[in-house]
Amino acid sequence: MTDYQQLDAWIDAHFDEEVRFLQELIRVPTDTPPGNNAPHAERTAELLQGFGFEAEKFPVPAEEVRAYGLESITNLIVRRRYGEGRTIALNAHGDVVPPGEGWTHDPYGGEIEDGKLYGRAAAVSKSDFASFTFAVRALESLGAPLKGAVELHFTYDEEFGGEMGPGWLLRNGLTRPDLMIAAGFSYEVVTAHNGCLQMEVTVHGKMAHAAIPDTGVDALQGAVQILNALYAQNTLYQQVTSGVAGIKHPYLNVGRIEGGTNTNVVPGKVMFKLDRRMIPEENPVEVEATIRKVIADAAAQRPGITVDIKRLLLANSMKPLAGNRPLVEALQKHGGELFGQPIPAMGTPLYTDVRLYGEAGIPGVIYGAGPRTVLESHAKRADERLDLDDLRRATKVVARTLRDLLA
């Protein structure tokens, strides 16, 4: 058999084991917030040890984690060196948003039905803990001479922006790969993605008894004025288009709002959090300045209203680096053969922590186990699921790609 056939055969022979590994990972919750993710790292390291993979554990100092708004983070690196040559990192994140309501399957059960595995992070991105681990195991099963190294980076801060995950590992000099592949979906190679600005806006008025509302200043009415102005921006954003395939235009979302004390009290304070997605062509500094001006101008129309604005996250967009071509070409070649259709290189409206590798000058792409669209995977919704055929084929694609780049 050819090397490719041997890799495929090994993955087929061990696929039930790969699925069990993923089920075990899903069964340890990593809801972020609250972000108590060190226990999952410990369990992952234990399971990897069973494969003969020694995971280096890098706990982020507790005071840094708490200041960041989370409870515990331990990032993992598995280093597999085969000889002189380039190092390829494979990164997946274990933190996930809480499951929310509406599930018909246990979000932490790892249940299988009709060829699909259900559970929070089944698709994004504990699935690629499995695909990347078993791709490396398959590669090593060849017993062939290889050049370079592979590193598995399993991190726990993508949902909050990545600064305590890949960002922390890179800042502290704990890794410096030459190329990297990050968790993604199987039917496209992502080379660019949106940036993201998240802000917390607190609108201050003056509390008063609802029977004498004129003695107060209604913070909620002030917030409505500001929200209407912000939502009006979405109409303008539709006129701004990106030149990156797969990315359309900027947009703004308000995902959380709270305030007031009781139904019979004029609310004195209302807080909301906004998310502004930025296309790769936009300047983040200009975007933030514009948002702040829109808020200030709207607040000025309500006498007595004051506003505090706090930036929560500024995640730059991911832009392709020239050195990513070997990754793109290998993934497209093997993805096309195994999935029976062209695998385009394109952008995505998501934002991810992969940008942090790019900002460090490390060329990378996003590719892994998953469906054609985020919607299809139910990521961040009830009944998140992964088609096991996609997991099997994506593992083969990654294994073949590693063989090409390290042979």
Number of C-alpha atoms within 10 A of each C-alpha: 7 7 14 19 12 16 26 22 15 19 25 16 11 14 18 12 14 21 20 13 20 22 23 16 25 24 16 17 21 25 18 22 16 13 24 19 26 20 15 23 25 16 14 21 20 14 17 16 12 9 11 9 17 17 22 14 16 18 15 17 12 13 12 14 17 13 9 13 14 20 18 20 27 23 27 25 22 20 19 17 15 17 13 11 15 16 24 25 25 29 25 30 27 29 29 25 19 18 22 12 10 9 14 9 19 15 24 20 16 24 15 17 11 7 11 18 24 29 29 33 33 29 29 29 25 26 33 32 26 24 31 29 21 25 27 22 19 24 26 17 13 15 8 12 10 20 17 17 20 22 23 23 26 27 27 31 26 24 18 23 22 20 19 25 26 28 21 18 20 17 14 9 8 11 16 18 19 19 22 25 25 24 26 26 26 25 24 26 25 26 24 30 28 29 26 25 21 20 21 19 21 21 26 23 25 16 19 18 15 15 10 10 16 11 13 18 22 26 28 22 18 25 27 15 18 24 19 12 17 19 14 12 16 16 11 12 15 12 11 15 13 18 13 19 13 15 20 19 20 24 20 19 14 16 9 11 14 12 15 17 13 10 9 12 17 26 26 20 24 23 20 18 19 20 19 21 26 28 31 23 15 17 13 20 10 10 14 17 10 12 16 14 11 16 21 16 13 19 24 15 12 18 10 15 22 16 20 12 16 11 13 16 15 17 23 25 29 28 21 19 16 10 14 18 15 16 25 23 15 19 29 22 16 22 27 17 14 16 16 9 11 14 21 18 19 18 26 23 21 17 22 27 26 29 28 23 22 20 15 12 15 21 25 33 30 28 26 34 32 30 22 12 14 17 11 13 23 21 23 18 17 20 23 25 30 26 20 19 15 22 27 24 24 29 31 29 31 28 27 26 25 21 23 16 17 20 13
